């Protein structure tokens, strides 16, 4: 909110490219990548990566994103180091959004010689939380909704014609 005028803060312009990163590229960063692509279509190049790539995409992440029409089942995890090796140079991104402390540290280290804006969005890690399927899904939904809210707050309403369910 703009405290002086009581108005909401205007959304930032949509960057040309965004990289979301987290620890394993299995839950939070793929969720953010999928949600951002669904909201803004081809208006922004979006990728995700992890500090490590030692896990597969999380089934609960796939399930809660499917609930809102975001497809993650074809996501293949990759590390920041692999990404660079595959030709997605960090210098080509306008914005790097780190979703975990470890990914923030790694992103700052990798981008220190580039003029790239790095932001930290602390997002709940739902892995290992809750007892039973429904309670666990509840934590994953909280994570998904936190990511969705941050993206909408930062970049404004969808430009793809899609609106997330309420």
Secondary structure, 3 states (H helix, E strand, C coil): CECCCCECCCCCCCCCEEEEEECCCCCHHHHHHHHHHHHHHHHCEEEEEECCCCCCCCHHHHHHHHCCCCCCCCCCCCEHHHHHHCCCCHHHCCEEEECCHHHHHHHHHHHCCCCCEEEECCCCCCCCCCCHHHHHHHHHHHHHHHHHHHHHHHHCCCCCCCCCCC
